[in-house]
Amino acid sequence: MEWYRLSIEELKDKLNANGYRGLSNSEAENRLEKYGPNELKEEARKSLLSKILTQFKDFFSNYTNNSKYYILYCGRKSRCHCNFSHSNY
């Protein structure tokens, strides 16, 4: 369900909530039992070595990407655009 598309009235109806008081105590307890506490899970932390290797990986990928554009630019600049005329004069 795309909750962000619902109007405030539709949300209140679907969530069984009052617009001024919020959830009743019994409804809040029921949801706590059903869904558990409203907490974010902590992600695993990256090691220092992993962070350093990521920096090198990012550096080298940026270096190679920028190098190809530089080579393309220089290659276009060095092309010969001479106009040779084949006249007999």
N, C-alpha and C positions, 0 to 999 in steps of 0.2 A: 504494500500500500504506500502511496506517495503522500505522506502526512503533510508535507509542506504545501500541498495543493488544496487542502481542506480549509473551509472557513472556520472561524472561531467557534461558532455554534455547532458545526459538525464535529469538531474535535471534542468539545465538551460532552456531546452525546455519546460519541464512540468510546471516550475514556471514562465515562461515568463520573465526571468531575463538575464541581460547581465553579462558576466563573469568578466568584468572590472569595470563597473559602477554600477552594481546591478540593482535595480528596477528603472523604470522611476518615476518621481514625480506623474504623473497621476495614474500609477499602484499602487504606495504606498498609495495614497489617497483612491483609490477604495478598497484596501484590509483593510485599517483602517475602512472604513465605513461598509464593509461586516463582518469582523471578530472582530473588536474592537481593543483597544490598547493591546500591547504585555506585559501583566502584570500577575504576579502570584497572586493567591488569598491567603490571609493570613489565616492560620489555627487558629482555636480557641485555646486559651492558656489553659493549664492544671492548675488547682488550686494546691496550696501547699499540701493540704490534699491528693489529688489524686496522686501526686508525691511520697509522703511518703508511702501511701498504696501500690503503685506499687513496691517500694523498698522492703517492707515486703513480698509481694507476690513472688517476684523474689528470695528473700533469702530463703523462706520456700520451694519453688519448687526445688531450687538447693540443699538444705539440704536433702530433701527426696530422690532426685535422687542419690546424693552421698552416702546416708546412705544405699540404697539398694545394691550398688556395694561393699561397705565395708562389709555388712553382707554376701553377696555372697562369698567374698574373705575369710573372717574369717570362714565361714562354710566349705569351702573346706580345709582350713588349719587344722581344728579340726577333720576331719574325721579319723577314725581309719583304717589304712592300714596294719593291722597285718596279718602275714601269720602263721596260726596255722596248724601245721602238725599233723596228726593223726597216728603217729607211736606208736608201742608198746614198744619202748625202754625206 
